[in-house]
């Protein structure tokens, strides 16, 4: 299956169901099963932001015990939305299609857990399945093939 490496704490936020969208600077046409790989880096500053710290604490995590260098979950990549509007003053962003119809609004914790500048992309993740134990794996940039078990 395809996999993506995400630095911590964002990989764990996805795995525990707190984060439904992964924001990226690039799009993909791929849709389907996706493994979430926690990279070796932990953004300790991000872990101290109130929304992130509270979400991690709800699941027993801190910056010091996040799994790294391992696949932590699988999910389905359902959609990729281009970020077309960003309202920093109100803490929300939106994806609006060519017909001017709002496809998705990103606000609240979802907004706090991503980087929603115009020109970026929000990858919608469905059916997240947290692995019982992280599976050690090296990881790579971009989408890569993981030969682990499908859940």
C-alpha positions in Angstrom: 0.0 0.0 0.0 1.0 3.6 -0.3 2.5 5.4 2.7 3.3 8.9 3.7 5.8 10.1 6.4 4.5 12.8 8.7 6.5 14.4 11.5 5.2 14.2 15.0 2.8 15.2 16.6 0.7 15.3 13.5 1.1 11.5 12.7 -0.2 10.6 16.1 -3.0 13.2 15.9 -4.2 11.4 12.8 -3.8 7.9 14.4 -5.9 8.8 17.5 -8.6 10.4 15.4 -8.0 14.0 16.4 -6.9 15.1 12.8 -8.9 14.3 9.7 -7.0 16.4 7.2 -3.2 16.3 6.4 -2.1 19.5 4.7 0.6 19.4 2.1 2.2 21.8 -0.4 1.5 19.2 -3.2 -1.5 17.4 -4.5 -1.9 13.8 -5.6 -4.3 11.9 -7.9 -3.9 8.8 -5.7 -7.0 7.7 -3.7 -7.2 4.6 -1.6 -5.5 2.9 1.4 -2.7 4.9 2.9 -0.3 4.1 5.8 0.6 6.9 8.2 4.3 6.8 9.1 5.6 8.8 12.0 8.9 10.3 11.0 11.9 10.5 13.4 11.4 14.2 14.0 9.2 15.6 16.8 8.2 19.3 16.6 8.4 20.0 20.3 7.3 23.6 19.9 4.1 22.4 18.2 3.5 20.0 21.0 3.3 22.9 23.4 0.5 24.7 21.5 -2.6 24.5 23.7 -4.9 22.7 21.2 -2.2 20.1 20.3 -1.1 19.6 23.8 -4.7 19.0 25.0 -5.4 16.6 22.1 -2.2 14.6 22.9 -2.9 14.5 26.6 -6.4 13.1 25.9 -4.7 10.0 24.6 -1.8 9.8 27.0 0.9 11.4 24.9 3.5 14.2 25.4 6.4 15.3 23.2 8.5 12.7 25.1 6.5 9.5 24.4 5.4 10.0 20.7 6.3 7.0 18.5 8.9 7.8 15.8 10.3 6.0 12.9 7.3 3.7 12.6 3.9 3.2 10.9 1.2 4.1 13.4 -2.0 3.8 11.4 -3.7 3.1 8.1 -6.5 5.0 6.5 -8.2 5.8 3.3 -7.2 8.9 1.3 -10.7 10.0 0.2 -10.2 13.5 -1.3 -7.6 16.2 -1.9 -8.9 19.8 -1.6 -7.0 22.8 -2.8 -7.0 25.6 -0.3 -8.5 28.5 -2.1 -9.5 30.9 0.8 -7.7 31.6 4.0 -9.1 33.7 6.8 -6.4 34.0 9.4 -8.3 36.5 11.4 -11.2 34.1 12.0 -9.1 30.9 12.1 -10.6 29.1 9.2 -9.9 28.2 5.6 -12.0 26.8 2.7 -11.8 24.9 -0.5 -14.0 26.4 -3.2 -14.4 24.6 -6.6 -14.4 26.1 -10.1 -18.2 26.7 -9.9 -17.8 28.7 -6.7 -19.2 26.1 -4.4 -17.6 25.5 -1.0 -16.3 21.9 -0.9 -14.9 22.0 2.6 -14.4 24.4 5.5 -11.5 23.9 7.8 -11.9 25.4 11.3 -11.5 24.8 15.0 -8.9 22.1 16.0 -8.7 21.0 12.4 -7.5 24.5 11.4 -5.1 24.5 14.4 -3.7 21.1 13.3 -2.8 22.1 9.8 -1.2 24.7 7.5 -4.0 26.1 5.5 -2.4 28.8 3.3 -3.9 29.4 -0.2 -2.1 27.2 -2.7 -1.7 24.3 -0.3 -3.8 21.1 -0.2 -5.9 19.3 2.4 -5.8 15.5 2.2 -9.0 14.1 3.6 -8.4 10.9 5.6 -11.3 8.5 6.3 -11.5 5.3 8.2 -8.4 5.7 10.3 -7.2 2.5 11.8 -4.6 2.9 14.6 -2.2 0.0 14.7 -2.1 -1.8 18.1 1.7 -1.3 18.1 3.8 1.0 15.9 5.7 -1.0 13.2 9.3 0.3 12.8 10.0 1.5 9.3 12.5 3.9 7.7 10.1 6.1 5.8 10.7 8.3 2.8 9.7 11.6 1.2 6.5 11.8 -0.9 4.2 8.8 -1.3 6.1 5.6 -1.1 5.2 1.9 -1.0 4.9 0.1 2.3 4.8 -3.7 2.3 3.3 -4.0 5.8 0.0 -5.6 6.6 -3.3 -4.2 5.3 -5.9 -3.7 8.1 
